[in-house]
Structures are given as C-alpha cells and as structure tokens.
C-alpha cells in the first residue's frame, strides 16, 4: 500500500490542468511565483518577493510544464530571458481575464516534526479533503494596461478558500 508521503506532488498536475483549461477557454494563464535563490527570473520585475508571469502560448517560447520545473523563454523589455521556476515556488495559477484558478500553500522552510506533516502539507491535505482548493481572486480589469490580480502575501493569516459551484 502506498501512503500519501510516497506519492508525487499534485501541484504540477494541477498547474498543467489549469493551464490547459485556460488555453481551451481562450484565457491568459498567469502564475504567481514566490521568488528565492532557486527561481531564475529577471530580478528587476520581482516585487515583495513575488513575480507574476504570463505563461500563455503568445508570451512564451519552448514552454515546459514539468513535474519539477516550469521552463520557458520570454521577452522582458525586448530582451529574451530564460525562465526557470521550481514547481514548489508557484503559489497560484489563474486566468487573467476572470481571476479563476487555484492558490497553493507557500513553501515552508522548516522541516516537519517526525511523524507529523509540515504545515503546508497539512493545509493541502485539508483543502483536497474538503474539496475547497479552487479559489477565485478578484477579476482583472478589462483594460490590458493594469497589472493582473495578485494572490495575497505577507504576514497576514492565509485567507480561507471557499467552494464555488
């Protein structure tokens, strides 16, 4: 019998599924990434330790949504850059046009106590068990000049996600 700690993470599969849903419905998929030294992105675009990336077909080249990394090439201010994001650093994927998508627990730096899952793993298990993993951030303005909606961050308590039917 395989236990939950031996199985692979759900996160890369959910990211691929939501990416496909966005593209099938004509939406622009965005990922919000918690940036640290393992994330390869243009640092000048990082704000408050996060960056939001457009991963649509039109904005990227050679996009690979792997189990460990999201990799692609994109232009920033006309300069081509290689982007590499560990899947564990993705905190949300959503459609720019309506904000529908999914938020994930942020990475936890401290290891879990023996015999007890880490706080983030515990939250994921709770969200999956309660079927409440889908969230809807505020919709992006119709005007393309505005910044896309960003998931909440900082020292505030993590917002509760609710089931949307």
C-alpha positions in Angstrom: 0.0 0.0 0.0 1.3 3.5 -0.9 1.0 6.2 1.6 0.5 9.9 0.9 4.1 10.8 1.6 5.4 8.4 -1.0 3.2 9.7 -3.9 4.3 12.6 -6.1 3.0 16.1 -5.6 -0.4 17.1 -7.0 0.9 20.7 -7.7 2.5 20.1 -11.2 -0.6 18.1 -12.4 -3.0 20.8 -11.2 -0.8 23.5 -12.8 -0.9 21.6 -16.2 -4.7 21.1 -15.9 -5.4 24.7 -15.1 -3.1 25.8 -17.9 -5.0 23.6 -20.3 -8.3 24.9 -19.1 -7.2 28.5 -19.5 -6.0 27.9 -23.1 -9.0 25.8 -24.1 -11.3 28.7 -23.0 -9.3 31.5 -24.6 -8.0 32.8 -21.3 -4.4 34.0 -20.5 -2.8 31.8 -17.9 -0.7 33.6 -15.2 1.4 32.1 -12.5 2.3 33.9 -9.3 5.7 32.8 -8.0 7.3 33.2 -4.6 10.9 34.1 -5.6 14.0 32.8 -3.8 17.5 31.9 -5.0 16.2 28.8 -6.8 14.0 30.8 -9.1 15.5 32.1 -12.3 13.6 35.2 -13.3 14.6 38.9 -14.0 15.0 40.2 -10.5 14.1 43.8 -11.6 10.5 42.6 -12.0 10.2 41.0 -8.6 8.1 42.9 -6.1 7.8 41.9 -2.5 9.4 38.6 -3.1 6.9 37.6 -5.8 6.6 37.8 -9.6 3.6 37.2 -11.8 4.3 35.6 -15.1 2.2 35.3 -18.2 2.7 31.7 -19.4 0.4 31.9 -22.5 1.5 30.5 -25.8 1.8 34.0 -27.2 4.0 35.2 -24.4 6.4 32.2 -24.1 8.7 30.1 -26.3 9.6 26.5 -25.6 7.3 26.2 -22.6 7.7 23.0 -20.5 5.4 22.4 -17.6 7.3 19.6 -15.9 6.9 17.8 -12.6 9.9 19.7 -11.0 10.2 22.9 -13.0 8.3 25.3 -15.3 10.8 26.4 -18.0 10.4 28.8 -20.9 11.9 31.7 -22.8 10.2 35.1 -22.6 10.9 38.7 -23.5 11.2 41.3 -20.9 11.6 44.9 -22.2 12.6 43.4 -25.6 15.3 41.1 -24.1 14.9 37.3 -24.4 15.4 35.6 -21.0 15.4 32.0 -19.9 12.9 31.5 -17.1 13.1 28.5 -14.7 10.7 28.2 -11.8 10.6 25.2 -9.4 7.0 24.0 -9.3 7.1 24.2 -5.5 7.6 28.0 -5.7 4.3 28.5 -7.7 1.8 30.0 -5.3 -1.1 30.4 -7.8 -2.2 29.8 -11.4 -5.2 31.7 -12.7 -6.9 33.2 -15.7 -6.0 36.9 -16.2 -9.5 37.7 -17.6 -11.6 36.4 -14.8 -9.3 35.5 -11.9 -10.4 31.9 -11.8 -7.7 29.5 -10.8 -6.1 27.9 -7.8 -3.8 29.1 -5.0 -1.3 26.7 -3.4 0.3 26.8 0.1 3.6 28.7 0.2 6.8 26.8 0.6 7.8 26.0 4.2 11.4 26.4 5.1 11.4 24.5 8.4 11.3 20.7 8.2 8.3 18.9 9.8 8.5 17.2 13.1 9.0 13.4 12.8 5.6 11.7 12.3 3.8 15.0 11.6 3.4 16.6 8.1 4.6 20.1 7.6 2.1 22.9 8.0 1.8 23.4 4.2 1.3 19.7 3.6 -1.3 19.7 6.3 -3.1 22.6 4.6 -3.0 20.9 1.2 -4.4 17.7 2.6 -7.2 19.7 4.3 -8.0 21.6 1.1 -8.1 18.4 -1.0 -10.1 16.6 1.6 -12.7 19.4 1.8 -12.7 19.9 -2.0 -12.1 23.6 -1.4 -8.8 24.0 -3.4 -10.4 26.3 -6.1 -10.3 30.0 -5.3 -11.4 33.0 -7.3 -9.2 36.1 -6.8 -10.7 39.4 -7.9 -11.1 39.7 -11.6 -8.5 41.6 -13.6 -9.6 44.9 -15.1 -10.6 44.7 -18.8 -8.0 47.3 -19.6 -4.8 45.5 -20.6 -2.6 48.2 -19.0 -3.4 47.2 -15.5 -1.4 44.7 -13.5 -3.1 41.3 -13.1 -4.7 40.3 -9.8 -2.1 39.0 -7.3 -2.7 36.5 -4.6 -2.4 37.8 -1.1 1.0 37.6 0.6 2.8 38.8 3.7 2.4 38.2 7.4 -1.4 38.2 7.4 -3.1 34.9 8.1 -3.8 32.8 5.0 -7.3 33.5 3.6 -9.8 30.8 3.7 -10.8 29.3 0.4 -14.4 28.5 -0.3 -16.2 26.1 -2.6 -17.5 27.6 -5.8 -20.3 25.7 -7.6 
